[in-house]
Amino acid sequence: MPKYFPFKINGYYLYFTSHCYLECMHVHASDEELTEGGSGKFFVKSDGSSVVANRGKLSDRDILAIQKFISNNYETMYATWRTISPMGYYGENSK
């Protein structure tokens, strides 16, 4: 499972799975288990903003911190995303 970064944001790893490549760019946020069950899911737009598709067990505070982190790092994250997926940002077609 590729992590966007090796460190946690508010106690959560940000990652995607090899099964994610059919969807537009998104980020899962999960604790140690790195499973989709209970994880948050954020679809990322080309301006760095994100839409919460699933909050999982994340608190409002965790969601805001993760969204801020995504906004500040989305271009680097997108470069990692594109190593496995031809799909673009949320709301766009594949590139």
C-alpha positions as CSV (number, residue, x, y, z in Angstrom):
1,M,0.0,0.0,0.0
2,P,1.7,3.2,-1.1
3,K,1.8,5.9,1.6
4,Y,2.0,9.5,0.4
5,F,4.5,10.2,3.3
6,P,6.1,7.9,5.9
7,F,4.8,10.0,8.8
8,K,1.4,10.4,10.4
9,I,-0.9,13.4,10.3
10,N,-2.9,13.7,13.5
11,G,-2.2,10.0,14.1
12,Y,-3.2,8.8,10.6
13,Y,-1.2,7.6,7.7
14,L,-2.2,9.0,4.3
15,Y,-2.2,6.4,1.6
16,F,-3.9,4.7,-1.4
17,T,-4.2,1.1,-2.5
18,S,-3.5,-0.6,-5.8
19,H,-7.3,-1.0,-6.2
20,C,-7.8,2.8,-6.1
21,Y,-6.4,3.5,-9.5
22,L,-9.8,3.4,-11.2
23,E,-11.0,6.4,-9.2
24,C,-9.9,10.0,-9.3
25,M,-7.2,11.1,-7.0
26,H,-8.0,10.5,-3.4
27,V,-6.4,9.9,0.0
28,H,-7.3,7.3,2.7
29,A,-6.4,8.3,6.3
30,S,-6.0,5.3,8.6
31,D,-4.2,4.3,11.7
32,E,-1.7,1.4,12.0
33,E,-3.9,-1.1,10.2
34,L,-4.0,0.7,6.8
35,T,-7.3,-0.8,5.9
36,E,-10.3,0.9,4.3
37,G,-12.6,-0.2,7.1
38,G,-12.8,2.7,9.5
39,S,-10.5,4.9,7.4
40,G,-11.4,8.4,6.2
41,K,-11.4,9.1,2.5
42,F,-10.8,12.4,0.8
43,F,-11.2,13.2,-2.9
44,V,-8.7,15.8,-3.9
45,K,-9.4,18.7,-6.4
46,S,-6.9,20.4,-8.6
47,D,-6.8,23.4,-6.4
48,G,-5.8,21.3,-3.4
49,S,-9.1,21.4,-1.7
50,S,-10.7,18.1,-0.8
51,V,-14.1,16.5,-0.3
52,V,-14.7,14.1,2.5
53,A,-16.2,10.9,1.0
54,N,-16.0,8.9,4.2
55,R,-15.1,10.2,7.6
56,G,-14.5,6.8,9.1
57,K,-13.5,7.2,12.7
58,L,-11.9,10.6,12.2
59,S,-12.9,13.5,14.5
60,D,-13.8,16.9,13.1
61,R,-10.4,18.1,14.3
62,D,-8.6,15.3,12.5
63,I,-10.5,16.0,9.3
64,L,-9.6,19.7,9.3
65,A,-5.9,18.9,10.0
66,I,-5.8,16.3,7.2
67,Q,-7.5,18.6,4.8
68,K,-5.1,21.4,5.6
69,F,-2.1,19.0,5.1
70,I,-3.6,17.9,1.8
71,S,-4.0,21.5,0.7
72,N,-0.4,22.3,1.5
73,N,1.0,19.1,-0.1
74,Y,-1.4,18.0,-2.9
75,E,1.0,18.5,-5.8
76,T,3.6,16.2,-4.2
77,M,0.9,13.7,-3.4
78,Y,-0.4,13.9,-6.9
79,A,3.0,13.0,-8.3
80,T,3.0,9.9,-6.2
81,W,-0.6,9.1,-7.2
82,R,0.2,9.3,-10.9
83,T,2.9,6.6,-10.5
84,I,0.0,4.0,-10.5
85,S,-3.1,5.8,-11.8
86,P,-4.0,7.5,-15.1
87,M,-6.9,9.2,-13.3
88,G,-6.8,12.9,-12.6
89,Y,-8.1,15.1,-9.8
90,Y,-11.6,14.9,-8.4
91,G,-14.1,16.4,-11.0
92,E,-11.7,15.9,-13.9
93,N,-11.3,13.2,-16.5
94,S,-8.1,11.1,-16.8
95,K,-5.1,12.9,-18.2
